[in-house]
Structure formats: structure tokens, C-alpha cells
């Protein structure tokens, strides 16, 4: 059909090669989110800044990633997926080099901002897999690539800790840059280029409004604990986000080629999957943050274990391995039982796992087991959601639709990060003249996360029944929100 994108369907060297390459790209992109977390306690001294300023090295990557993901995903559908993957990876490599060579807080801040562009790699990679792989191999490949969001987040903590302890803080950025260069070469050699695109006019106004709204929203959420939830900065950020979104929505419904097709997004399978993604992203981040926090707390608290940052990070590795194993298994489960049943099972596993974490946290082994159980449910959910979305949207909306789902997971993670910060600073105990988070803060964190996964279950229950899940091209969906 005239104007509809058709990817070059030349068969890649092998399905396994392209799946491995794009999964690695997703893994490296996800690593950027937790790359500097083990370094944050030392960055104030290393870069001669305050502790509050150092946290911007996490916030800035989150902000640029949130803005870049929907924009780059839409451009990928319009002008070619490989081209946009190369752009995102190039920005990440340049950012890594600036951070490694700069030696100053400003240089590292700019570098971390550019690294945030890598967030767009995951939804675009999933769209590439849908385009170029044989039909029967798409589900498993998409599931694995989607799960790299969780796997990379879990593995980033120990990897960064080991590199920092062994080779210094700049090594974290050198390794990131080198990995990006290798992936760039692999993508240029393996991923076929797009033949044509949906050459509609890019929605510049929609992109600007969405960028402003996302920046204000995530700024308010991520800095709220530091600024104070009732501070003028936080309130202004959140109000600005709502106001700009109120302008953006009618604009997107009015323009012929919107930045985000809200009519497609309101189609029931897409809407409910995105709601579930928001809650799953919110809940999953508690697993990473709270596990390392509790393991690093001193033993005098009665529930901490006094582990180093590197050792606590290594305790997250089994969870990352579990995600790697269960992602393809979840794709097979979805193909046999349907996407709705698989997503419901995934969110129920996460809810039960958080209940386990509340009840059993007396030893390091039990904490690791609890973290692994949450990771299994997380892998199942992340593996299933992209297939549900791609089974419901036109081929020309693949990257943009997955980009929106990835964005909502990121917003959910940001929300949990704010909740964690509020709980750890609000529920404390005084011991030996020092203030530590109370055990109640950890329990409350898991209870909130379990409640969020239960809300995700409710969203998944109302999905249309699908059997099997197969993320293959479909006709354009109806403009109504009905089933």
C-alpha cells in the first residue's frame, strides 16, 4: 500500500545473530539507568559537588531518556529503524566519552544526558525484530529484548561497582563507550536498512509539548523528595506537566500525523497493557533499590547485613539470570495460553513474591530468593507486554507503540524511586548517634509494590482474550476504544 512502511526483508545472517545483537543493545541501554548508582556516595568528593547535585547524574539520564524514547521511536517508524538505532547509540557513545574524558561535574552531567538517548534503543529494537525475523521466532526474540530493561537494571549495579573498585570511576564510562562502539558496528553489519518510511510530516509541536510535559512531570517526581513535596518547585513542576498535557492531548487528536496516535493508544488491548506496564514498572524498581539498600545497612539495625556496594550488587545477579531464563519461556507460555493469561500470571507472581519478601528477610539467602521470585514475575510481564501491543497495532506504529509502553514503565520506575526516597528518609531509627531507615520503611516499600502489581493484575484481567500471542503485522485498529 502506498505510504506504508515496508522494511527490507532480506534475511539476516541468522535469526539467532540478530536476536543476540539487539538483545545486547537493549541490555547496554538498560545498564545506563543504574550505571552510576554505586558511585553516587563518592561522587560529591570525586567531582567536588554536593550530594544533592550528584543525584542529578541519575535524574538527567532519566529525563533525556523519557523525552528521547517517544520521539526517536516515532522517527524510527517514519525514517527507518536502523538509522534511529545508530543515532541513539552514537549519542550514548559520545556521552560516555565526554563523561570519561571531562573530569568535571559538568562534563559528566552532559555525558549522562547524552547517554539517556539509549533508552530509545529497546522499543526500536523490538520493532526491528518484528520486521525481519521469521514469524515463528518473533515472540521469543521480542520477549528477551523487552526483558533487558529489567536484566540490565539488575546487572548494572554489580558491574559498575566492580569496575569502580578495580579501575576507578572513569572506567564505567569507558566500558560503556566501548560497548556502544561494538554494537554500532554490529548493527551496521547485521540489521537491514529500511526501504521506505511513512513520510508524513513530523509532529514538531506535539514533540515539543510532550517533551516539556515529560520533563516537568519526571522532574517533579524525581526531585520531590529532595525539594519537598509541598515546595514551590515541586508543585510548579507537576502543575506545569498537567497543563502542558492538557494542551498536548487535543493537539494530538487534531493533527493528521500525530506524535503519538492516541486513538490507537486508547484501543483496549493497548490501553490496558500500558496501564499494566505503568504499575509493573513502578513495582519492579522497588526490588532493585530496596534489596541493595537493606543488604548495605549495618547489622546494628537488626535487619541490615553490612555488605559493601559491590557485594550487595552481586546479590542482584541471580535475579538478572532468572530474567534471562524466564523471558523466552514466557513467550512460549503466551503462545500456548494467550497473552492475557500470561500477564495475569506474571503480575500475580510479583504480588505473591512481595508478600514473601515482607514475611521472610532474616538472612541474605532469603532476600536473594525473594528478589529472584520478583524478577521471574517481572520477566514474564516484560516479555508479554510488547507482544500484546504489537499484536494490536499497525506495522507503521510498532516502534512508537512500544516506545510509549517503555516510557510508561520508566515513569513508573521514577515514581517508585521517589517513594523509596520518601520512605527511607521519613521512617528512620536512631542508633549510635546516627539515623538509619527503619525496617518499617522496607516493609512499606514492598507492600506498596505488591499493591501496584495487584492493580496491574486488574488491568490484565480485562484484556481481550488472545490465543496465541503473535506480534505480527495487523490491519490498522479501529479508532474507538472498544474491544
N, C-alpha and C positions, 0 to 999 in steps of 0.2 A: 504494500500500500504506500502511496506517495507520502513522503514526510515522516514515515515511521522508521525508527532506527533499526538497522539490521547489522549486527556485529559480524565481522569476518569469521566465518565458521570453519576456517581451516583448523584441522585437528592439531592440538599442541603435541609436543614430543611425547607426552603421556599424561593421562588424567592424574596419576599419582604425582608427577612432577609439578604440574600447575597447582594442584591442591596443596602440596607441601610448601611451595613458594609463597602462595597467597596466605596460607595459614601463618607462615613465619612473618610475613609482612604485618598481619594483624597482631601477632604476638609482640613484635617490636613496637608497634604503635601503642598497644596497651601498656607496655612497660613504661612508657613516658609518664603515665599518670602517677606511678609510685616511685619513680626513679630517684627523687631527691628526698623522700620522706625520712630514710635513715640518716640523712645528712643534716636535717633541719636543726637538731640540737647544737651542732658545731658550726653552722653557717654564720651565726652572729659574730663569732670570734674570727672565723676564716675570712669573712668579707667585710668586717667592721661595720655591722649594721645591728639594729635592734632585733629582738626575737619576733616582734610583730611584723617588721619589714621582711624578715626571712620567710614568713609564711606566704608572701606574695609569689615566691618561686613555685608554689603549688597552685595558687589561685590563678595566676596569669596563664598557665597552661590549660587550666580548666576553661577559662573564658575564651581563649582563642580557639580551643577545640570545639566548644559549643557553637561558636559563630561559624567556623570553617566547615563543620560537618554538613549542615543542610545546603550551604552554598556550593561547596565542591561536589557534593552528591548530585545536585541539580545540574551543574555544569557537565558532570560525567555523563548523564543521560542525554545531554544536548550535543556535546562536542567530542565525546569519546572517553571511555573509562580508563584505558591505559594512559592516555595523556594526563588525566587528572591524578592518577596514582603517581606518575612521575613527578608532577608538580608538588603533591603533598610530601612525598619522600624527599624531594630536593630541599623544600623548606625545612624539613626536620634535620637534614644533614647540615645545612648552613647554620641552623640554630645550634646544633651540637658543637660545631667548630667555633662559633662565636663564644659560646659559654666556656669551652675548654681553653681557648687562647686568651680571652679577655682579661681574666684575673680580677675583675671588679664586680661589684654587685650589679651595676647597670648592665654590664656585658652578659652576665649570667641571666638576668631578668629578660633581656632581649632574646637571648638564646632559648630560654624556656618558652617564651611566647611563640617563637617560630616552631618549636617542637610540637606545640599544640595542634598544628595543621595535620599531624599524622593521624589524629582521631578520625579523619575522613577516610582513611585507608580501608577500614573494616567494612562499612556498608558498600563501598565501591568494589572491593574485592569479592563480596558475596554476589554482587550483580554480574561481575565478570564470570564467576563460576556458573551462574545460571545461563549465561550466553554461550560458553564454549565447551562445557563438559557434556558427555553423553547423558541422556535424560535419566538413566537409572543411577548415575553416580552423583547427581547434583545434591540430593538431600543430605547425604553423609558429609560431603565436602563443605556445604554451607553450614551445617551444624558445627563442624570443627572450627571453621573460620569465625563464626559468631562467638563461640565459646572462648576464643582467645582474649576477649575483653576481660573475662574473669581469670583465665590462666595467667595472662601477662601481669595483671594486678597482683596476683598472689606471688608470682616468681620475682617481681621487680624488687620487693623488699630484701630478700636474701642476696640477690645478685648485686644490688647496689651496696649493701653492707659489706660483702666480701671484697668487692673492688675497692671500696673506700679504705677498708682496713689494710689492704695489701699494697695498693698503688697510689693512694691519695684521691682527693675528691675530683680532680680533673679527669681521672681515668674513666669515671662514669660517663662523661660526655664523649670522650674519645671512642669508647666502645660503641656508644650509641651511633656516633657518626660513621664509624667503620661498618657497622651492621647495615646502616642505611645505604651506603655506597654499594655494598654487595647485593642488596635487594634491588637497587636501581638497575644494576647490570642484569640481574636475573629477570626482572620484569621486561626490560627491553628485548631480551633474547627469547623469552618464553611466551609472554602474553601477546596474543594477536591484537593488532591495531583495529580500531573501529573503522567500518567502511563509511557510514554516513551517520548523521545525527538528526535529532528533532530540532531543526534550525529555526525555532521560534525565537522571538526577541527575548533576551534575558530580562527578568523582572527586577530591575535595579532598585526601584522604590521598595518593593517587597523585601529584597535582601537587606537594604539599609534599615528598614523598620524592624525586621526580625533580629538583626544584629544588635540594634540598640536595646530592644526588649530583653533579649537573652543576656546581654552584658549587665543590664540593670538587675535582672532577676537573680543571676548567679552571684553577682557582687553582693547583693543584699543577703543572700543565703549564706555564702561562704564567709563573709566578714561580719555577719550579725553577732556571733559570739564575742568577737573582739571589740566591735564598736558598741555593742549593747543593743538589744532588740528594740528598745524604745528610743534609741538615739536618732537625731535628725538625719544622719547619713543613711542608716538602715531603712528608715521609713520612706525617705525620699527615693531610694533605690527601688523599693518594692512598689511604691505608688507609680513611679515612672514606668516600671515594667508593665503594670496593668494598663496604664493609659496608652502606651505605645501599642500594646497588643490589641486594644480596643480600636485603634486605627488600622492595624495590620489585617485583622480578620476581614472586615468589609472590602478592603483593597484586594485581598487575595480572591475573594468571591466575585469580584467585578472584572479583573483583568483576564484576557483570553488565555494567556500562558503564565499562570501564577508560579511564584517561587515554590510554594507547597500547595498541591491540589487538595484543598480542604474537603471538597466533595468526595474525592477518593478516600481521604483520611477518615471521613465520617461513615464510610461503608462499614457495616457491623464487624466483620472479621478483623479489619484493620484497626478500628477504634478500640475494640476490646483487647486486642493483642497489645496495642500501645499502652492502654491503661495498666495491663498486667506488667508490661515492661517497666513502667514507671515505678510500681511497687516492688518489683523484683530487684531493680537496680538500687532502690532505697535500702532494701533489707540486706542485700548481698554485701554491701560495703561495711556493714557492722561486723561481719565475720572477719574481715581483714584487719580493720582498725582495732577492734576490741581484743582480738586474740593476742596481737603483739603487745598491746598496752598491758594486759593482765600478766603476761609472761615476763615483762620487764619490770613490773612493780616489785619493790623489795619484799623479802619474806616477812619482815616485821609487821606488814599489813595484815597478815593472817591468811591472805588468799593470793598473794603475788609469789613469784618464783625467782626473782632476781636475775633473769637471763640478760645477756647482752643483746644489743640490737640485732647483731648478725645471727646469734643463736635463735632469738625469737623469730626472725625472718625465716630461718631454715625450717622452723616448725610449720611454716605455711606450705612448704614444698609438697608434702603428701596430698594436700588439697588440690594443688595445681596438677599433680599427676592423676588424681581421681577425675578431674575435669577432662583431662586429655583422653582418658579411657572411656568415660561415660558419654562424651559428645557423640561419637559415631553410633554407640549403642542406642542412644536416644533417637537418632534419626531412623534406625531400624524399628524401634518401638512405634514411632509416629507413623511409619509406613504400614504397620500392621493394625494398630489400634486407632489411628487417627490423631490429628494434632490436638484436638480439644482434650481427649483423654490423657495424652502425654503431658500437656501443660498443666492440667489439673493435678496429675500425679506428682509433677515436679514441685509445684507450689506447696502441696501437702507434705512432701518430703522435707522441704525447707522449714515449714511450720513445726513439724514434729522434731526436727533437728535442733531448732532453737529452744524448744521445750527441754530437750536432752541437755543442752548447754546450760540452761538455768539450774537443772537438777544435779548435774554431775560436772564439777570443776575442781575436784580435790587434788588432782595430780596433773602433771604435764601431759601424760598419755591420754587421759580422759579429755583434756582440752583439744588435743590434736584430733582425737576421734570425732569430737563434736564438730570441729572445723571441717573435717573431711566429709562428714554427713551433709553439712550445709552446702559444701562445694559440689557434691553429687547432684543435689536438687537444683543448684544454680546452673550447673552444666546442662541438665535436662531442659531447663527453661530457656536458656540462651540458645540451645541447639534447635528448639522447636519454633520459637517466635519468628525468625526470618522466613522459614518455610511457609508458615501460616500467612504471612504478609505477601510473599511472592506468589502464593497460590491464589491471591485475591486481587492483584493489581496488574495493569497492562505492562508489557515488556518495557515500554518507554518510561515507566515510573519506578522501575526496580530500584535503582540506586537512591533516588530521592525518598522513596517509601522506607527503605531500610535505614537511610540516614536519619529520618525522623524518629524511628524506633531507637536507634543508637543514642540520639540526642536525649530522648526521654529517660533512657537508662542513666545517662550522665547526670541529668538534672536530679534524678532520684538519688544517685550516689552523693551529689553535692548536699542534698537535704540531710542525708544520714550523717555526713561529715559535720554539719552544723549541730545536729542532735548530739553526736558524740562529744563535740567540744563543750556544749552546754552542760551535759550530764557530768562529764569528768571535772569540770570546774565548779559546778553547782552542788554536787553531792560529794563532800570530802570528809576526811578524818584527819585529826592532828596527832602525829606521833613523833616523838623525839624532836619537837620543835619544828617539824616540817608538815606540810599539808599534802595529803595523797588522796586520789579518788577513792571513794568508799565502794565496798562490794555491791551496795545497792545501785550504784551507777551502772555497773556491768550487767546486773540483773535487769534493770530498767531498759538498757540498750537492747538486750535480747528479747525482752517482752515486746518492745515496740517493733523490732524487726519481725518477730513472729506474727504480730498483728498485721503488719504490712503484707506478708506473704499470704495470710488468710484473705486479705482484701484482693490480692492477685488471683486467688482461687475463685472467688466470687465472680470476678471478671471473666475468667476462663470458662466457668460453668456455662455462661450464656453465649459462648461462641457457637456458631453453626457447626453441626456435626460434619466432620470431614473424614473420609476414608478412601484412599490413603492420602497423606500429605505428600504432594509432589510439586516443588517450586518450579513449575514450567509455565511457559507463556499462556496468558489468558486474554480473552477479549476485554476491552475496556469495561469497567464495572459501572453499574447504574449510578446515577447521580444522587439517588435517595439514600438514606441511611438505613433502610430496611434490610431484611435478610433476603 
